[in-house]
Amino acid sequence: MKVLVTGVRGQLGYDVVRELEKRGHTALGVDIQEMDITDMVSVEKVIGEAAPDAVIHCAAYTAVDAAEENEDLCRRVNADGTRNIAEMCRRLDCKMIYISTDYVFDGTGEKLWETDDMRAPVSVYGQTKYEGELAVQELLEKYFIVRIAWVFGINGNNFVKTMLKLAQTHDSLRVVNDQFGSPTYTFDLARLLVDMVETNKYGVYHATNEGICSWYDFACAIFRKAGLGDKITVHPVSTAEYGARANRPANSRMSKDKLDKMGFERLPAWEDALERYLKVLQEQA
């Protein structure tokens, strides 16, 4: 199978290309240098010439706070760019996987979000990713929308790397303790995405590593597993005390029952994923 992957220089796109190649598929990884997704002419040329069997769309504007002040750019990438790709997939009759986010929900309550729950984003980033979902659903039948959260991977920056970097210069940190969700290791997620693209089991899915924690719990686990538990003190604070620019969902707990129902294997526990990730980081150091 020939699969075009957007955002290849990001965390997820990088691992998706590696997983595709591992299984013997032809992976064509592109980023903004090769294809500007906001420019339909560029999208037509690159995807048209590649004529892939599927597109896994990992590229996105993900700077959640900056998006509040750069709404036009965020929308051009996340909504218009996704529509451009979906339009080409429609013309070529190829499959599309769109990577979405827990931010499409309002984040209230404590229940697990189901795949068909009402979407009511509370930030510019969440709204534009929601608009991307709508474009995919409007234009295509052969689509997978996969909502993920709290992503960490080898290629690029993430919460784990930030915590480890801060630990080099700080002996104490303040981390939010009233937002709950599930970390997602791109290495594990890439396997599931390739599992999906090899099938015709289309629809909306949630895909995160198993288990739920707060950002504070996540930070404590990072330092403990990295052997820094006695060197740094983590102070739990509320979202209000922390004071970020964009609203964030307090509840990012997402149900993965759809994976079971459709015969896909769930991702391992996030603690296990974190241990494996830290080992890879150590080997690369």
C-alpha positions in Angstrom: 0.0 0.0 0.0 1.2 3.5 -0.8 0.5 5.9 2.0 1.2 9.7 2.1 1.8 11.0 5.6 1.6 14.8 6.4 3.6 16.3 9.3 6.5 13.9 8.9 8.9 16.1 10.9 6.5 16.1 13.8 6.2 13.6 16.6 3.5 11.4 15.2 4.2 11.7 11.5 7.8 10.5 12.1 6.7 7.3 13.9 3.9 6.6 11.4 6.3 6.6 8.5 8.6 4.3 10.4 5.8 1.9 11.2 4.6 1.8 7.6 8.1 1.0 6.3 8.5 -1.6 9.0 5.4 -3.4 7.5 6.6 -3.1 3.9 4.3 -0.3 2.8 5.5 2.6 0.6 5.5 5.7 2.9 5.7 9.1 1.5 6.4 11.6 4.3 5.8 15.3 3.6 5.9 18.5 5.7 5.4 22.1 4.9 8.7 22.2 2.9 7.3 19.7 0.4 3.5 20.5 0.6 1.8 23.6 2.1 -1.6 22.1 3.1 -3.1 25.6 3.2 -2.4 26.0 -0.6 -4.8 23.9 -2.7 -2.5 24.1 -5.7 0.4 22.6 -3.6 -1.9 19.9 -2.3 -3.2 19.0 -5.7 0.3 18.8 -7.1 1.8 16.6 -4.4 -1.0 14.3 -3.6 -2.1 14.2 -7.3 1.4 13.1 -8.4 1.8 10.6 -5.5 -1.6 9.0 -6.2 -1.6 7.3 -2.8 -4.0 4.5 -1.6 -4.4 6.5 1.7 -3.4 9.7 3.4 -2.6 9.8 7.2 -3.0 13.5 8.1 -0.8 14.2 11.1 0.1 17.9 10.3 -1.5 20.5 12.5 -1.2 23.8 14.2 -0.9 22.7 17.8 0.3 25.7 19.8 -2.8 25.9 21.9 -2.1 29.2 23.7 -0.6 31.0 20.6 -3.7 29.9 18.6 -5.8 32.4 20.7 -3.9 35.3 19.0 -3.3 33.6 15.7 -6.8 32.3 14.9 -6.6 32.9 11.1 -3.4 30.9 10.8 -4.6 28.2 13.1 -7.9 27.9 11.0 -6.0 27.9 7.7 -3.9 24.9 8.9 -6.4 22.8 10.9 -9.6 23.5 9.1 -8.9 24.7 5.6 -5.7 22.5 5.2 -7.7 19.5 6.3 -10.5 20.3 3.9 -7.9 20.6 1.0 -6.5 17.1 1.8 -10.0 15.6 2.2 -11.0 17.1 -1.2 -8.0 15.4 -2.9 -8.8 12.1 -1.1 -12.4 12.4 -2.5 -11.1 13.0 -6.0 -8.7 10.1 -5.9 -11.1 7.8 -4.0 -8.4 7.1 -1.4 -8.7 6.5 2.4 -8.0 9.3 4.9 -7.0 9.2 8.5 -7.5 12.6 10.2 -5.8 13.0 13.6 -8.1 15.0 15.9 -8.0 15.8 19.6 -9.8 15.7 23.0 -10.1 19.5 22.6 -13.2 19.1 20.4 -15.1 18.5 23.7 -15.9 21.1 26.3 -14.0 19.1 29.0 -16.7 19.3 31.7 -17.7 16.5 34.1 -15.9 13.3 34.9 -17.4 10.7 32.5 -15.6 9.1 29.6 -16.2 11.0 26.3 -17.8 8.7 23.7 -16.9 9.0 20.1 -20.4 10.4 19.2 -20.8 12.8 22.1 -21.6 16.4 21.3 -18.5 18.4 20.3 -18.3 21.8 21.9 -14.7 23.1 21.9 -13.7 25.9 24.3 -10.6 27.1 22.5 -9.5 28.3 19.1 -7.4 25.2 18.7 -10.3 22.9 19.6 -12.7 24.8 17.4 -10.4 24.6 14.3 -9.8 20.8 14.8 -13.5 20.4 15.1 -14.0 22.2 11.8 -11.4 19.8 10.3 -13.5 16.9 11.5 -16.6 18.4 9.9 -14.8 18.8 6.6 -13.7 15.2 6.6 -17.2 13.9 7.4 -18.8 16.2 4.8 -16.5 15.2 1.9 -15.6 11.5 2.5 -17.0 8.1 3.2 -13.6 6.3 3.5 -12.3 8.1 6.6 -11.0 7.5 10.1 -11.1 10.4 12.6 -8.8 9.5 15.4 -8.9 11.7 18.6 -5.8 11.6 20.6 -4.4 13.5 23.7 -1.3 14.4 25.7 1.1 13.2 23.0 4.8 12.4 23.5 7.3 10.9 21.0 10.9 10.9 20.0 10.8 13.5 17.3 9.9 17.0 18.5 9.0 18.6 21.8 6.5 17.4 24.4 5.6 17.5 28.1 8.0 14.7 29.0 11.0 16.5 27.4 9.9 19.8 28.9 9.8 18.3 32.4 13.2 16.7 32.1 14.7 19.9 30.7 13.2 22.0 33.6 14.6 19.5 36.1 18.1 20.5 35.0 17.6 24.0 36.3 14.8 23.8 38.9 14.5 22.0 42.2 10.7 22.6 42.3 7.9 22.9 39.7 4.2 23.8 39.7 2.1 21.4 37.6 -1.7 21.5 37.1 -3.6 18.9 39.1 -7.2 19.4 38.0 -7.0 18.4 34.3 -7.4 14.6 33.7 -6.6 12.5 30.7 -4.4 9.8 29.2 -0.9 10.3 27.8 -0.3 8.9 24.3 3.0 7.5 23.1 3.4 8.1 19.3 5.3 4.8 18.9 2.2 2.9 20.2 -0.3 5.1 18.4 1.5 4.7 15.0 1.0 0.9 15.2 -2.7 1.4 15.7 -3.0 3.9 12.9 -1.3 1.5 10.5 -3.6 -1.3 11.8 -6.5 0.9 10.9 -5.4 2.0 7.4 -4.9 -1.6 6.5 -8.7 -2.1 7.0 -12.0 -0.6 5.8 -13.3 -0.2 9.4 -14.1 3.5 8.9 -15.4 5.9 11.5 -14.5 8.0 14.6 -12.2 6.5 17.2 -10.5 7.6 20.4 -6.9 6.4 20.8 -4.7 7.1 23.9 -2.6 4.8 26.1 -4.6 3.1 28.8 -5.1 4.6 32.2 -6.0 8.1 33.5 -4.0 10.7 35.4 -3.6 14.4 36.0 -0.7 16.4 34.5 0.7 16.5 38.1 0.5 12.7 38.3 2.2 12.5 34.9 5.0 14.8 36.0 5.6 12.9 39.2 5.8 9.6 37.2 8.3 11.2 34.8 10.6 12.2 37.6 10.2 9.0 39.5 10.9 6.7 36.5 13.8 9.0 35.4 15.4 8.6 38.8 14.9 12.3 39.7 12.2 11.8 42.3 14.4 12.9 45.2 15.9 15.9 43.3 12.8 17.8 42.4 9.6 18.7 44.2 6.4 18.9 42.2 3.7 21.2 43.6 0.1 20.6 42.5 -1.8 23.7 41.4 -5.2 24.5 39.9 -5.7 25.5 36.3 -6.8 28.9 37.5 -3.7 29.3 39.6 -1.5 28.3 36.7 -3.1 30.8 34.4 -2.7 29.7 30.8 -4.1 31.9 27.9 -6.3 29.3 26.3 -9.1 27.3 28.0 -8.2 23.6 28.3 -10.6 20.7 28.9 -10.5 19.6 32.6 -11.9 16.2 31.6 -10.1 14.6 28.7 -11.1 11.0 29.6 -12.0 9.3 26.4 -13.8 5.9 25.9 -11.9 3.5 23.7 -14.8 1.0 23.5 -15.0 1.5 19.8 -11.5 0.0 19.3 -12.7 -3.2 21.1 -15.9 -3.2 19.1 -14.1 -2.9 15.8 -11.4 -5.5 16.6 -8.5 -3.1 17.1 -5.9 -3.6 19.8 -5.8 -1.0 22.5 -2.6 0.8 23.4 -0.6 -0.3 26.4 -0.8 1.4 29.8 0.7 4.9 29.8 3.1 4.1 32.6 4.5 1.3 30.5 4.8 3.6 27.5 6.6 6.2 29.6 9.1 3.7 30.8 9.9 2.5 27.2 10.1 6.1 26.0 12.5 7.2 28.8 14.7 4.2 27.9 14.8 5.4 24.2 15.7 8.9 25.3 18.5 7.6 27.5 19.9 5.5 24.6 19.8 8.6 22.4 21.5 10.9 24.9 
